[in-house]
Amino acid sequence: MRSGRSWSPLLPAGKKPGRPPVHIKRQLLDGIRRRTRAGAPWRDVPERYGPGETVYGLFRRR
């Protein structure tokens, strides 16, 4: 029986599963802050913060 340490050289380097993010969280959080500060609809969030649907999705998850 092998211990955890002896398995490590045999296993490939770990990577996070799934698709890599397109927009960084900081970008999306800045979009949420701008929207709440300006009082504008989600569709009017500037594109540099990511799509309005994506920004709203992160807002709803919190």
VEXDRENMI-819519 format. One record per atom (N, C-alpha, C, CB): x, y, z. Coordinates in steps of 0.02 Angstrom, whole numbers, padded with zeros to 5 digits, always signed. Glycine has a CB too. Layout:
N
XYZ;...
END
This chain:
62
+00042-00059+00000;+00000+00000+00000;+00044+00062+00000;-00048+00000+00061;+00029+00109-00043;+00069+00170-00048;+00038+00224-00004;+00073+00195-00120;+00081+00267+00023;+00056+00324+00061;+00043+00382+00013;+00107+00345+00117;+00012+00435+00037;-00003+00493-00004;+00058+00526-00035;-00041+00544+00035;+00112+00527+00003;+00174+00559-00021;+00205+00519-00078;+00224+00566+00036;+00201+00453-00075;+00232+00413-00128;+00192+00414-00193;+00241+00341-00104;+00128+00433-00191;+00088+00439-00251;+00101+00504-00288;+00014+00434-00233;+00122+00555-00254;+00128+00621-00285;+00173+00623-00347;+00155+00669-00235;+00230+00588-00350;+00269+00591-00412;+00235+00555-00471;+00338+00562-00401;+00188+00511-00457;+00156+00473-00510;+00095+00508-00539;+00134+00406-00483;+00067+00556-00503;+00007+00591-00526;+00026+00653-00566;-00037+00610-00466;-00014+00670-00618;-00001+00731-00656;-00014+00793-00613;-00044+00734-00720;+00016+00848-00633;+00006+00911-00597;-00068+00930-00601;+00050+00968-00627;-00097+00951-00546;-00168+00966-00543;-00186+01031-00577;-00191+00968-00472;-00241+01030-00612;-00270+01090-00642;-00343+01093-00621;-00263+01090-00720;-00369+01153-00616;-00439+01159-00599;-00482+01133-00656;-00458+01234-00582;-00532+01093-00641;-00574+01068-00695;-00621+01122-00721;-00615+01007-00671;-00642+01115-00782;-00691+01161-00810;-00660+01213-00855;-00728+01195-00755;-00702+01256-00879;-00682+01308-00926;-00650+01366-00888;-00742+01332-00967;-00596+01394-00914;-00566+01453-00881;-00612+01514-00886;-00496+01469-00911;-00611+01558-00837;-00656+01616-00839;-00637+01664-00895;-00656+01652-00773;-00688+01694-00925;-00677+01743-00979;-00665+01812-00949;-00738+01744-01027;-00702+01828-00896;-00696+01892-00863;-00672+01881-00792;-00764+01931-00863;-00625+01923-00770;-00600+01916-00702;-00652+01943-00653;-00532+01953-00694;-00651+01916-00592;-00701+01936-00542;-00698+02011-00527;-00692+01896-00478;-00638+02039-00527;-00631+02110-00511;-00670+02153-00561;-00557+02130-00511;-00665+02134-00624;-00701+02169-00677;-00776+02167-00664;-00685+02137-00746;-00802+02108-00648;-00874+02100-00636;-00896+02137-00573;-00892+02026-00630;-00855+02135-00520;-00873+02171-00459;-00873+02246-00470;-00824+02153-00403;-00827+02270-00511;-00828+02342-00528;-00892+02360-00566;-00766+02360-00570;-00915+02314-00608;-00978+02325-00644;-01038+02328-00597;-00989+02271-00695;-01037+02284-00546;-01091+02285-00496;-01090+02351-00458;-01085+02225-00447;-01031+02372-00437;-01025+02434-00399;-01047+02494-00441;-00954+02444-00375;-01028+02495-00504;-01047+02551-00547;-01122+02553-00557;-01012+02546-00615;-01152+02495-00567;-01224+02492-00578;-01262+02515-00517;-01245+02420-00597;-01242+02494-00458;-01277+02514-00397;-01265+02588-00381;-01255+02471-00338;-01206+02613-00396;-01192+02684-00384;-01230+02729-00431;-01116+02697-00390;-01235+02709-00495;-01268+02750-00545;-01344+02740-00545;-01240+02735-00614;-01367+02683-00519;-01438+02669-00520;-01464+02653-00589;-01476+02727-00492;-01421+02630-00633;-01440+02615-00703;-01464+02543-00709;-01381+02628-00751;-01501+02527-00761;-01521+02457-00773;-01461+02414-00790;-01573+02453-00830;-01468+02349-00780;-01412+02303-00793;-01390+02305-00866;-01432+02231-00774;-01437+02316-00911;-01418+02317-00982;-01374+02376-01000;-01480+02318-01025;-01373+02428-00956;-01332+02487-00969;-01263+02485-00937;-01368+02548-00945;-01244+02428-00908;-01176+02421-00881;-01127+02421-00940;-01168+02354-00838;-01075+02463-00938;-01028+02466-00994;-00996+02397-01008;-00973+02517-00980;-00982+02385-01070;-00955+02321-01092;-00886+02306-01062;-00951+02320-01167;-00849+02356-01040;-00783+02343-01011;-00787+02305-00945;-00745+02408-01001;-00847+02304-00914;-00857+02266-00853;-00883+02195-00867;-00905+02302-00807;-00894+02180-00929;-00922+02115-00948;-00995+02124-00969;-00917+02065-00890;-01024+02072-00998;-01094+02077-01018;-01139+02088-00958;-01115+02013-01055;-01192+02125-00967;-01238+02141-00913;-01267+02078-00881;-01294+02184-00938;-01281+02026-00921;-01308+01964-00894;-01258+01930-00847;-01328+01917-00950;-01195+01933-00865;-01143+01901-00824;-01134+01940-00759;-01076+01898-00862;-01133+02006-00763;-01126+02047-00702;-01186+02035-00657;-01121+02122-00721;-01246+02033-00685;-01306+02021-00646;-01305+01951-00615;-01369+02030-00690;-01281+01902-00652;-01277+01834-00626;-01233+01829-00565;-01250+01787-00680;-01177+01864-00565;-01133+01865-00506;-01167+01902-00449;-01066+01897-00523;-01203+01955-00464;-01239+01993-00413;-01292+01949-00379;-01273+02056-00444;-01327+01909-00418;-01380+01866-00390;-01352+01809-00349;-01423+01839-00446;-01292+01786-00364;-01262+01730-00327;-01240+01751-00257;-01202+01703-00365;-01224+01813-00247;-01198+01836-00182;-01252+01843-00131;-01162+01901-00189;
END
